[in-house]
Amino acid sequence: MNYPSTAGMPVNEFTTEGYIALAFPVLFPTGKGDYLQARPVPISRDKYFKYLMHYEDGRFAKDPRFRYFAMNTILRHSAISKSNIYIKNMNIKGETLQELQNRITENRSLLYNIMAYYTTLRSTSAYWHRRSNELTHMVDQLGKATIFFTLSAADYHWSDLFRLLISEWDIDDLTDNERRQVMHENPIIVGYFFQERAHILINNVMVPLFKVKDYWFRFEWQHRGSPRVHGIMYCSDEPQVDYNKLSNDDIEILKSYFDKLCYAINPMALNTDVSVHPSKIRFSDVTSTNYAQDLSNLLNAFQRHTKCGSHCLRSKNNVYKCRYNFPHDTSNVSMIDDENGYFTFKPKRNDQYIQTYNNIITQVWRANTDCTLILDLKAVISYIAKYASKAEKTSKSYLDFLNDLINAKSQDDLARSALTKIIVSCVSERDYSAQKVAHILMGWPLYSSSRSFVYVNTNVSDWHKLEVIYFL
């Protein structure tokens, strides 16, 4: 079998049967199985690539290029589909870009109609802009939350994960390089394990433990590609006090409640003589007599902020300071202080560098966590602005998209062509890790909320159209 030849003109991916097999001949050695080949039952691109990523020998999931090709194809075709629906509904098929821009100038609401389609493209900046708005409305109705939390991954150490990845090996004998290689070759399993572990912890441990009545959280991928979860929770048993007029009695009631949720105490001295990373030990294997030592080993391994870098150092008047304010002062009592215009809770502390934590969550999760108590609505708004709406680096923002459309120069081009190009560019110019690619390809949720949101069209002209259709 000859290796596929190349030509100067790119093939048409919409009509060329076999183009995927030609691009990846090693993965399709017989040339069969291409998306465009004739088949008795049609299949969507999403399902096609999902099936390939689950192929029994793992060749597609392990290939470092194919998973990116698959995700890029899905996102681009989804963007094209959304633009085609908008073009059809808005009847702009024959318009030039100049004519569309003139219509937008006369009626700015057209921009937001366009964005309504764009916000459904998962993981784009507009998608997270919509989620941020939803969370803002949720906070408007429910008020401030009780807890801000994060769950990071110890994916190089979790024994249960490696039992899934290499069940036939002795995982205790794996070197660090072997662990990395196995993880990088199996992003689907690694991603599935993390999201299932996070959902189980939140639903089966955190919700009953904290008496959670409402929550919102999202998945995010850090610089090295590992996932983490962060979000907020509303606890039903939080004392009902007026945070604008806290009395001394109110403060004591709050301290008594918060002291049970959030800690900054290291139960034992630093222990550098630990032969096995504590994250590799399952919580079910820890005996009751070793709970304190186990907790201390975990805290010392990943819960102490001993090194500052570019991610946390901020310069003011040429003086660098940690934005998390480490090291903190130690204290024998918990306090509620007014800092930067809003109240914060400071638990008892015997370690200047330890991040606040909840002992049960830390020992069950067995990786870095954060458990910060919220005393002010401003803190929730700050979270929404900084983290809830955060998109990937190089991702075009909501405003970038609008500016591209308004300021596009090729006015003689058809509006359909220009709009499609701009939307496709919004899903293409982003940075992705292998685990994030796996998460998106599998269609797993990017966020979760205890509340659902319903959007009501308040455009009077659209109501009129609906009424006409109804009476017909």
ZIFENTA-V49272 format. One record per residue. RES is the residue in one letter. PSI is psi in degrees with one decimal (* if undefined). OMEGA is omega in whole degrees, -180 to 180 (* if undefined). BURIAL is + if it has 16 or more other ideal C-beta (glycine too) atoms within 10 Angstrom, else -. Layout:
<<RES	PSI	OMEGA	BURIAL> <RES	PSI	OMEGA	BURIAL>>
//
This chain:
<<M	125.5	-179	-> <N	145.9	176	-> <Y	138.8	-178	-> <P	137.5	178	-> <S	161.7	179	-> <T	155.7	179	-> <A	168.9	-177	-> <G	-23.4	-177	-> <M	123.8	179	-> <P	145.5	178	-> <V	159.3	178	-> <N	113.0	-176	-> <E	-13.1	180	-> <F	-24.5	-173	-> <T	-14.0	-175	-> <T	105.2	178	-> <E	130.8	178	-> <G	4.4	-175	+> <Y	-32.2	179	+> <I	-43.7	178	+> <A	-35.7	178	+> <L	-35.0	-179	+> <A	-26.8	-179	+> <F	67.1	-176	+> <P	-29.3	179	-> <V	-34.9	180	-> <L	-25.8	179	+> <F	67.9	-172	+> <P	-25.9	179	-> <T	-5.5	-178	-> <G	2.2	-179	-> <K	157.5	176	-> <G	7.6	180	+> <D	151.9	-177	+> <Y	-38.9	-174	+> <L	-0.2	179	-> <Q	154.4	-179	-> <A	135.7	178	-> <R	149.7	-176	-> <P	-30.9	-179	-> <V	120.7	179	-> <P	154.3	179	-> <I	142.7	179	-> <S	158.4	178	-> <R	-40.4	-180	-> <D	-49.8	-178	+> <K	-36.3	180	-> <Y	-51.7	-178	+> <F	-32.3	178	+> <K	-42.4	178	+> <Y	-41.3	179	-> <L	-39.5	180	+> <M	-21.1	177	+> <H	8.1	-177	-> <Y	142.4	-166	-> <E	-35.5	-178	-> <D	-1.4	174	-> <G	9.4	-173	-> <R	-37.4	-177	-> <F	-40.9	-180	+> <A	-31.6	-177	+> <K	-22.0	-178	+> <D	123.3	-174	+> <P	-18.9	180	-> <R	-35.9	-172	-> <F	-40.3	-178	+> <R	-34.9	177	+> <Y	-38.9	176	-> <F	-44.4	-178	-> <A	-46.3	-178	+> <M	-41.9	179	+> <N	-40.1	179	-> <T	-46.1	-179	+> <I	-45.8	-178	+> <L	-42.5	-179	+> <R	-44.8	-179	+> <H	-32.8	175	+> <S	-41.2	178	+> <A	-42.2	179	+> <I	-41.0	179	+> <S	-43.0	179	-> <K	-42.0	-180	+> <S	-36.3	178	+> <N	-39.0	178	-> <I	-43.6	180	-> <Y	-45.3	-179	+> <I	-40.8	180	+> <K	-45.4	-177	-> <N	-33.7	-177	-> <M	-1.8	176	+> <N	51.6	179	-> <I	19.9	-174	+> <K	-41.9	-176	-> <G	0.9	-177	-> <E	150.4	170	+> <T	166.2	178	+> <L	-38.7	179	+> <Q	-40.5	179	-> <E	-39.1	178	-> <L	-42.1	179	+> <Q	-37.7	177	+> <N	-40.4	178	-> <R	-38.6	179	-> <I	-39.6	178	+> <T	-39.0	-180	-> <E	-29.0	-177	-> <N	92.9	-175	-> <R	-19.2	-179	-> <S	-19.2	178	-> <L	-35.1	178	+> <L	-43.6	-177	-> <Y	-25.8	172	-> <N	-40.3	178	+> <I	-44.8	-178	+> <M	-27.1	178	+> <A	-32.4	177	-> <Y	-39.8	-178	+> <Y	-33.2	-176	+> <T	-11.8	178	+> <T	-5.4	178	-> <L	108.2	-171	+> <R	136.5	174	+> <S	-1.1	176	+> <T	165.7	179	+> <S	-36.3	178	+> <A	-33.9	176	+> <Y	-46.3	-179	+> <W	-27.1	174	+> <H	-41.2	178	+> <R	-42.8	179	+> <R	-37.6	178	+> <S	-42.4	177	+> <N	-40.3	178	-> <E	-44.3	180	+> <L	-37.3	177	+> <T	-44.3	178	-> <H	-35.7	178	-> <M	-43.7	179	+> <V	-36.4	177	+> <D	-37.2	-178	-> <Q	-39.3	-173	-> <L	-14.9	-177	+> <G	-165.0	-177	-> <K	151.1	177	+> <A	176.3	-179	+> <T	-43.3	-172	+> <I	135.5	165	+> <F	132.1	-177	+> <F	153.7	171	+> <T	148.6	176	+> <L	110.7	178	+> <S	172.7	-176	+> <A	140.9	168	+> <A	52.1	-170	+> <D	-19.3	176	+> <Y	-11.3	-172	+> <H	-26.1	-175	+> <W	116.7	-177	+> <S	-38.0	-179	-> <D	-34.5	179	-> <L	-45.3	-177	+> <F	-20.8	172	+> <R	-32.5	176	-> <L	-37.8	-174	-> <L	-42.6	-175	+> <I	69.1	-175	-> <S	-23.8	-176	-> <E	-5.3	-179	-> <W	163.5	171	-> <D	104.6	-172	-> <I	-22.2	-180	+> <D	-19.6	-178	-> <D	-1.9	-178	-> <L	135.5	173	+> <T	167.1	179	-> <D	-40.1	180	-> <N	-38.0	178	-> <E	-37.8	177	-> <R	-44.9	180	+> <R	-44.6	-178	-> <Q	-45.1	-180	-> <V	-40.7	179	+> <M	-45.9	-177	+> <H	-26.0	180	-> <E	-11.9	-175	+> <N	57.6	-177	+> <P	-26.7	180	+> <I	-48.6	-179	+> <I	-42.8	-180	+> <V	-45.3	180	+> <G	-42.0	180	+> <Y	-42.5	-180	+> <F	-45.4	-177	+> <F	-47.4	-176	+> <Q	-35.6	177	+> <E	-41.4	179	-> <R	-42.6	-179	+> <A	-46.3	-179	+> <H	-40.7	-180	-> <I	-43.8	179	-> <L	-46.6	-177	+> <I	-49.2	-174	+> <N	-36.5	-173	-> <N	-17.1	-178	-> <V	-57.8	-173	-> <M	-43.6	-178	+> <V	-50.3	178	+> <P	-35.7	-178	-> <L	-45.6	-178	-> <F	2.6	-177	+> <K	53.5	-175	-> <V	129.5	176	+> <K	-26.4	177	-> <D	153.6	180	+> <Y	163.6	172	+> <W	130.4	176	+> <F	160.3	-179	+> <R	161.1	175	+> <F	145.7	180	+> <E	153.4	-179	+> <W	126.4	-175	+> <Q	179.4	-172	-> <H	-40.5	-178	-> <R	-0.4	175	-> <G	-10.1	-179	+> <S	145.7	-178	+> <P	162.3	169	+> <R	161.9	178	+> <V	138.1	171	+> <H	150.6	-178	+> <G	-168.5	-179	+> <I	155.6	179	+> <M	144.4	175	+> <Y	122.4	-178	+> <C	133.1	-175	+> <S	-23.8	-177	-> <D	11.3	177	-> <E	132.7	179	+> <P	135.6	-180	-> <Q	102.2	180	-> <V	162.7	176	+> <D	103.8	-176	-> <Y	-14.6	177	+> <N	-18.4	-179	-> <K	66.5	-178	-> <L	122.7	174	+> <S	171.0	178	-> <N	-38.3	178	-> <D	-40.1	178	-> <D	-42.8	-179	+> <I	-42.2	180	-> <E	-38.4	178	-> <I	-43.9	-180	-> <L	-42.6	180	+> <K	-42.0	179	+> <S	-38.5	180	-> <Y	-46.8	-177	+> <F	-30.3	180	+> <D	-22.4	-179	-> <K	-10.9	-175	-> <L	-33.7	-168	+> <C	133.6	-176	+> <Y	157.0	171	+> <A	33.3	-179	+> <I	128.6	172	+> <N	112.9	-171	+> <P	-21.2	-178	-> <M	165.0	-179	-> <A	161.4	179	-> <L	133.8	-179	-> <N	103.7	-179	-> <T	-9.9	-178	-> <D	67.8	179	-> <V	111.0	-174	-> <S	-31.1	-179	-> <V	131.9	178	-> <H	129.6	-175	-> <P	-24.3	179	+> <S	-19.4	179	+> <K	-15.6	-179	+> <I	127.6	179	+> <R	144.7	-180	-> <F	-32.7	179	-> <S	-16.0	179	-> <D	-2.0	179	-> <V	127.0	179	+> <T	156.3	-177	-> <S	-28.2	-180	-> <T	-13.9	-177	-> <N	12.7	-178	-> <Y	-46.7	-177	-> <A	-43.8	179	-> <Q	-39.5	179	+> <D	-45.6	179	+> <L	-44.6	-180	+> <S	-41.3	179	+> <N	-41.0	178	+> <L	-46.5	-179	+> <L	-43.1	-178	+> <N	-24.8	-178	+> <A	-37.3	-173	+> <F	2.0	-174	+> <Q	7.5	-180	+> <R	127.4	-178	+> <H	79.4	-174	+> <T	-15.4	-178	-> <K	128.8	177	-> <C	143.1	179	-> <G	-162.0	-177	-> <S	-24.1	-178	-> <H	-21.0	-176	-> <C	-15.3	-179	-> <L	132.2	178	-> <R	138.9	-177	-> <S	132.7	174	-> <K	117.5	-176	-> <N	41.5	179	-> <N	17.8	176	-> <V	121.7	-179	-> <Y	136.9	-180	-> <K	143.5	179	-> <C	127.9	-179	-> <R	-12.9	175	-> <Y	4.5	175	-> <N	28.5	172	-> <F	143.7	-1	+> <P	146.3	177	-> <H	154.6	175	+> <D	141.3	175	-> <T	155.9	-178	-> <S	142.0	178	-> <N	-7.4	-180	-> <V	151.9	174	-> <S	154.7	-176	+> <M	154.2	169	-> <I	113.8	-175	+> <D	156.5	174	-> <D	107.0	-178	-> <E	131.0	177	-> <N	33.0	175	-> <G	-1.5	175	-> <Y	157.0	-175	+> <F	143.9	174	+> <T	149.1	178	+> <F	129.4	177	+> <K	110.4	-178	+> <P	168.6	173	+> <K	143.0	-174	+> <R	129.9	173	+> <N	6.7	-178	-> <D	118.8	-176	+> <Q	-23.3	-170	-> <Y	-0.2	-175	+> <I	133.8	176	+> <Q	146.2	-180	+> <T	144.6	-175	+> <Y	166.6	167	+> <N	127.5	-171	+> <N	-40.2	-179	+> <I	-45.7	-180	-> <I	-43.5	-179	+> <T	-44.5	-176	+> <Q	-32.2	178	+> <V	-43.4	-177	+> <W	-40.3	176	+> <R	44.8	173	+> <A	172.5	-178	+> <N	135.2	177	+> <T	169.2	171	+> <D	137.9	176	+> <C	96.3	-178	+> <T	132.0	-178	+> <L	140.4	-174	+> <I	124.5	180	+> <L	-0.6	-174	+> <D	139.6	179	+> <L	-30.4	180	+> <K	-33.3	180	-> <A	-36.5	178	+> <V	-43.6	179	+> <I	-39.4	178	-> <S	-40.4	178	-> <Y	-44.5	-179	+> <I	-43.5	-177	+> <A	-38.8	-173	-> <K	-36.5	-169	-> <Y	-42.5	-173	+> <A	-33.9	-177	+> <S	10.7	-175	+> <K	128.9	177	-> <A	177.8	-179	+> <E	158.8	176	+> <K	143.7	-178	-> <T	3.7	178	-> <S	134.2	179	+> <K	134.5	-180	+> <S	170.1	177	+> <Y	-46.2	-178	+> <L	-34.1	177	-> <D	-43.1	-180	+> <F	-47.8	-179	+> <L	-42.2	-180	+> <N	-39.5	178	-> <D	-41.3	-178	+> <L	-42.8	-177	+> <I	-36.3	-172	-> <N	6.9	179	-> <A	139.6	-171	+> <K	-26.2	-174	-> <S	71.7	-174	-> <Q	-22.9	-179	-> <D	-14.4	177	-> <D	156.4	175	-> <L	141.3	179	+> <A	-36.2	-179	+> <R	-47.2	-178	+> <S	-45.7	-178	-> <A	-44.6	-179	+> <L	-42.6	179	+> <T	-43.5	180	+> <K	-43.2	-178	+> <I	-43.6	-180	+> <I	-42.0	179	+> <V	-39.3	179	+> <S	-28.8	-179	-> <C	-27.0	180	+> <V	-5.9	-175	+> <S	-32.7	-171	-> <E	70.8	-180	-> <R	162.0	178	+> <D	134.1	-178	-> <Y	145.0	169	+> <S	164.8	-179	+> <A	-38.7	-179	+> <Q	-34.6	177	+> <K	-40.1	177	+> <V	-44.8	180	+> <A	-42.4	-179	+> <H	-43.7	-178	+> <I	-42.6	-180	+> <L	-36.6	-179	+> <M	-9.7	180	+> <G	21.4	180	-> <W	150.9	-178	-> <P	140.0	176	-> <L	-15.2	178	+> <Y	168.1	178	+> <S	143.9	-179	+> <S	144.4	176	+> <S	-14.4	180	-> <R	143.2	173	-> <S	158.3	-175	-> <F	134.8	180	-> <V	127.4	-180	-> <Y	128.5	-179	-> <V	126.7	179	-> <N	117.0	-179	-> <T	11.4	178	-> <N	114.2	-174	-> <V	-38.1	-179	-> <S	-36.7	178	-> <D	-37.1	176	-> <W	-42.1	-179	-> <H	-42.3	179	-> <K	-42.0	-180	-> <L	-39.5	180	-> <E	-40.6	180	-> <V	-44.8	180	-> <I	-41.7	-178	-> <Y	-45.5	-177	-> <F	-21.9	175	-> <L	*	*	->>
//
